[in-house]
Amino acid sequence: MESDKFFVVAIVMAIIFTGLAVYLFLLDRKLSRIEKKQSEMMEELKRKEQE
């Protein structure tokens, strides 16, 4: 009975940490895309200023 509670807690914690890891991974990808787009826009702006 006691070990059943332990396994339930362990499974719930594993699900929470897995969800958190997936969320952080997706957030990192989204931020990388935004940073890339921002740097491309800054380079384009610099080129236009030089003309």
Kinemage of the C-alpha trace (Angstrom):
@kinemage 1
@onewidth
@group {chain A} dominant
@subgroup {mainchain}
@vectorlist {calphas} color= white
{ca met a 1} P 0.000 0.000 0.000
{ca glu a 2} L 2.773 2.439 0.956
{ca ser a 3} L 4.788 1.620 -2.157
{ca asp a 4} L 1.723 2.254 -4.329
{ca lys a 5} L 1.555 5.836 -3.073
{ca phe a 6} L 5.262 6.269 -3.763
{ca phe a 7} L 4.851 5.103 -7.365
{ca val a 8} L 1.859 7.383 -7.921
{ca val a 9} L 3.840 10.364 -6.637
{ca ala a 10} L 6.845 9.375 -8.757
{ca ile a 11} L 4.710 9.027 -11.902
{ca val a 12} L 2.978 12.372 -11.315
{ca met a 13} L 6.340 14.086 -10.781
{ca ala a 14} L 7.732 12.478 -13.932
{ca ile a 15} L 4.735 13.715 -15.949
{ca ile a 16} L 5.115 17.242 -14.559
{ca phe a 17} L 8.854 17.376 -15.272
{ca thr a 18} L 8.366 15.951 -18.763
{ca gly a 19} L 5.731 18.576 -19.514
{ca leu a 20} L 7.982 21.315 -18.183
{ca ala a 21} L 10.915 20.088 -20.277
{ca val a 22} L 8.781 20.008 -23.444
{ca tyr a 23} L 7.464 23.507 -22.710
{ca leu a 24} L 10.980 24.897 -22.186
{ca phe a 25} L 12.227 23.191 -25.356
{ca leu a 26} L 9.424 24.706 -27.443
{ca leu a 27} L 9.941 28.115 -25.844
{ca asp a 28} L 13.659 27.955 -26.650
{ca arg a 29} L 12.923 27.139 -30.292
{ca lys a 30} L 10.459 30.014 -30.544
{ca leu a 31} L 12.956 32.448 -29.004
{ca ser a 32} L 15.675 31.260 -31.379
{ca arg a 33} L 13.431 31.988 -34.359
{ca ile a 34} L 12.629 35.457 -33.016
{ca glu a 35} L 16.330 36.201 -32.404
{ca lys a 36} L 17.218 35.063 -35.918
{ca lys a 37} L 14.470 37.214 -37.442
{ca gln a 38} L 15.595 40.195 -35.372
{ca ser a 39} L 19.222 39.869 -36.472
{ca glu a 40} L 18.142 39.582 -40.117
{ca met a 41} L 16.055 42.733 -39.777
{ca met a 42} L 18.937 44.599 -38.128
{ca glu a 43} L 21.302 43.601 -40.951
{ca glu a 44} L 18.760 44.745 -43.534
{ca leu a 45} L 18.354 48.053 -41.709
{ca lys a 46} L 22.132 48.586 -41.633
{ca arg a 47} L 22.353 47.890 -45.372
{ca lys a 48} L 19.605 50.425 -46.105
{ca glu a 49} L 21.338 53.056 -43.946
{ca gln a 50} L 24.587 52.592 -45.870
{ca glu a 51} L 22.900 53.291 -49.213
